[in-house]
Amino acid sequence: MDINTLRILATVASFIVFIGIIVWVWRNRSKPDFKEAANLPFTDDQS
């Protein structure tokens, strides 16, 4: 196995992870969590 094969495998693995993140973000189940996280900077934390 030479260096080019390792580079190809790393590129393919990175692409698969990228597609997995895209699918995770666009799922409807995670939408409420992302809306809540988007509003975190605007919450008034009076601790």
MDTraj code that builds the backbone (N, CA, C; nanometers):
import mdtraj as md
import numpy as np

residues = "MET ASP ILE ASN THR LEU ARG ILE LEU ALA THR VAL ALA SER PHE ILE VAL PHE ILE GLY ILE ILE VAL TRP VAL TRP ARG ASN ARG SER LYS PRO ASP PHE LYS GLU ALA ALA ASN LEU PRO PHE THR ASP ASP GLN SER".split()
xyz = np.array([
    [0.0860, -0.1167, 0.0000],
    [0.0000, 0.0000, 0.0000],
    [0.0908, 0.1233, 0.0000],
    [0.0769, 0.2048, -0.1015],
    [0.1615, 0.3228, -0.1106],
    [0.0889, 0.4465, -0.0587],
    [0.1550, 0.5591, -0.0613],
    [0.1009, 0.6823, -0.0044],
    [-0.0228, 0.7304, -0.0800],
    [-0.0285, 0.7063, -0.2105],
    [-0.1444, 0.7506, -0.2880],
    [-0.2711, 0.6748, -0.2483],
    [-0.2579, 0.5488, -0.2176],
    [-0.3728, 0.4703, -0.1714],
    [-0.4232, 0.5246, -0.0382],
    [-0.3324, 0.5588, 0.0509],
    [-0.3717, 0.6170, 0.1798],
    [-0.4401, 0.7517, 0.1605],
    [-0.3926, 0.8306, 0.0667],
    [-0.4552, 0.9602, 0.0388],
    [-0.5962, 0.9418, -0.0161],
    [-0.6135, 0.8444, -0.1028],
    [-0.7456, 0.8160, -0.1592],
    [-0.8404, 0.7716, -0.0483],
    [-0.7949, 0.6821, 0.0382],
    [-0.8795, 0.6343, 0.1482],
    [-0.9157, 0.7480, 0.2440],
    [-0.8218, 0.8362, 0.2718],
    [-0.8502, 0.9501, 0.3597],
    [-0.9513, 1.0445, 0.2958],
    [-0.9400, 1.0655, 0.1650],
    [-1.0345, 1.1524, 0.0953],
    [-1.1738, 1.0923, 0.0950],
    [-1.1851, 0.9652, 0.0677],
    [-1.3153, 0.8979, 0.0656],
    [-1.3767, 0.8971, 0.2056],
    [-1.2970, 0.8702, 0.3076],
    [-1.3479, 0.8703, 0.4448],
    [-1.3958, 1.0102, 0.4842],
    [-1.3225, 1.1130, 0.4467],
    [-1.3628, 1.2501, 0.4770],
    [-1.4927, 1.2856, 0.4068],
    [-1.5086, 1.2416, 0.2838],
    [-1.6314, 1.2689, 0.2097],
    [-1.7506, 1.1994, 0.2749],
    [-1.7319, 1.0768, 0.3191],
    [-1.8397, 1.0032, 0.3853],
    [-1.8789, 1.0726, 0.5159],
    [-1.7812, 1.1200, 0.5914],
    [-1.8113, 1.1933, 0.7148],
    [-1.8853, 1.3225, 0.6826],
    [-1.8441, 1.3924, 0.5787],
    [-1.9097, 1.5161, 0.5371],
    [-2.0556, 1.4901, 0.5013],
    [-2.0827, 1.3875, 0.4236],
    [-2.2200, 1.3537, 0.3862],
    [-2.3004, 1.3148, 0.5105],
    [-2.2388, 1.2438, 0.6037],
    [-2.3065, 1.2079, 0.7277],
    [-2.3459, 1.3300, 0.8092],
    [-2.2591, 1.4304, 0.8147],
    [-2.2914, 1.5536, 0.8866],
    [-2.4052, 1.6269, 0.8177],
    [-2.4042, 1.6318, 0.6860],
    [-2.5117, 1.6981, 0.6114],
    [-2.6457, 1.6298, 0.6392],
    [-2.6480, 1.4974, 0.6377],
    [-2.7721, 1.4229, 0.6642],
    [-2.8186, 1.4484, 0.8068],
    [-2.7254, 1.4513, 0.9020],
    [-2.7602, 1.4743, 1.0420],
    [-2.8206, 1.6138, 1.0616],
    [-2.7659, 1.7123, 0.9937],
    [-2.8143, 1.8497, 1.0081],
    [-2.9522, 1.8669, 0.9453],
    [-2.9772, 1.8043, 0.8327],
    [-3.1019, 1.8254, 0.7611],
    [-3.2155, 1.7353, 0.8051],
    [-3.1945, 1.6502, 0.9058],
    [-3.3036, 1.5677, 0.9577],
    [-3.4057, 1.6567, 1.0269],
    [-3.5318, 1.6227, 1.0171],
    [-3.6370, 1.7008, 1.0812],
    [-3.6374, 1.6854, 1.2329],
    [-3.5879, 1.5730, 1.2825],
    [-3.5887, 1.5507, 1.4267],
    [-3.4971, 1.6470, 1.5005],
    [-3.3921, 1.6948, 1.4375],
    [-3.2967, 1.7807, 1.5071],
    [-3.3304, 1.9287, 1.4941],
    [-3.4346, 1.9631, 1.4215],
    [-3.4689, 2.1032, 1.4013],
    [-3.4977, 2.1777, 1.5319],
    [-3.5769, 2.1233, 1.6250],
    [-3.6001, 2.1971, 1.7513],
    [-3.4709, 2.2210, 1.8299],
    [-3.3814, 2.1239, 1.8286],
    [-3.2544, 2.1410, 1.9002],
    [-3.1726, 2.2541, 1.8397],
    [-3.1700, 2.2633, 1.7083],
    [-3.0931, 2.3683, 1.6428],
    [-3.1576, 2.5050, 1.6637],
    [-3.2905, 2.5102, 1.6690],
    [-3.3572, 2.6381, 1.6958],
    [-3.3242, 2.6860, 1.8370],
    [-3.3237, 2.5951, 1.9308],
    [-3.2887, 2.6307, 2.0674],
    [-3.1432, 2.6776, 2.0763],
    [-3.0546, 2.6072, 2.0095],
    [-2.9129, 2.6452, 2.0108],
    [-2.8901, 2.7794, 1.9418],
    [-2.9697, 2.8097, 1.8400],
    [-2.9541, 2.9364, 1.7689],
    [-2.9933, 3.0544, 1.8565],
    [-3.0825, 3.0325, 1.9526],
    [-3.1269, 3.1404, 2.0402],
    [-3.0440, 3.1544, 2.1675],
    [-2.9480, 3.0668, 2.1900],
    [-2.8668, 3.0735, 2.3112],
    [-2.7938, 3.2067, 2.3291],
    [-2.7376, 3.2680, 2.2248],
    [-2.6682, 3.3958, 2.2480],
    [-2.7615, 3.5083, 2.2930],
    [-2.8906, 3.4942, 2.2711],
    [-2.9846, 3.5995, 2.3032],
    [-3.0524, 3.5814, 2.4395],
    [-3.0223, 3.4710, 2.5078],
    [-3.0831, 3.4495, 2.6385],
    [-3.0155, 3.5375, 2.7412],
    [-3.0912, 3.5830, 2.8370],
    [-3.0406, 3.6706, 2.9409],
    [-3.0019, 3.5844, 3.0605],
    [-2.8748, 3.5633, 3.0780],
    [-2.8260, 3.4774, 3.1855],
    [-2.7928, 3.5648, 3.3074],
    [-2.8803, 3.5641, 3.4064],
    [-2.8635, 3.6457, 3.5259],
    [-2.8199, 3.5598, 3.6438],
    [-2.7133, 3.4833, 3.6273],
    [-2.6662, 3.3946, 3.7352],
    [-2.5806, 3.4682, 3.8344],
])
top = md.Topology()
chain = top.add_chain()
for i, resn in enumerate(residues, 1):
    res = top.add_residue(resn, chain, resSeq=i)
    for name in ("N", "CA", "C"):
        top.add_atom(name, md.element.get_by_symbol(name[0]), res)
traj = md.Trajectory(xyz[None], top)
